[in-house]
């Protein structure tokens, strides 16, 4: 077994635990990201606001991917939602 395969086998259960924690505490994590971004933006006097905003969005996106991965058992990217009303009869 190669080194990477060994690492993947060891990190597999940890990824599941991280996903569970992210799903349970998603709101708190988003709040913490926003709070940290605000503090950094204030300390830099707005000089890097665009970069801070970009980094915040990427961090939130990564969080969302972690939580949605747990919600979607297939994780095949299927976004089809069936209609709630029956099709019109002809």
ABEGO torsion letter per residue (X at the ends): XBAAAAAAAAAAAAAAAAAAAAAAAAAAAAAAAAAAAAAAAAAAGGAAAAAAAAAAAAAAAAAAAAAAAAABAAGAGBABBBBABBBBBX
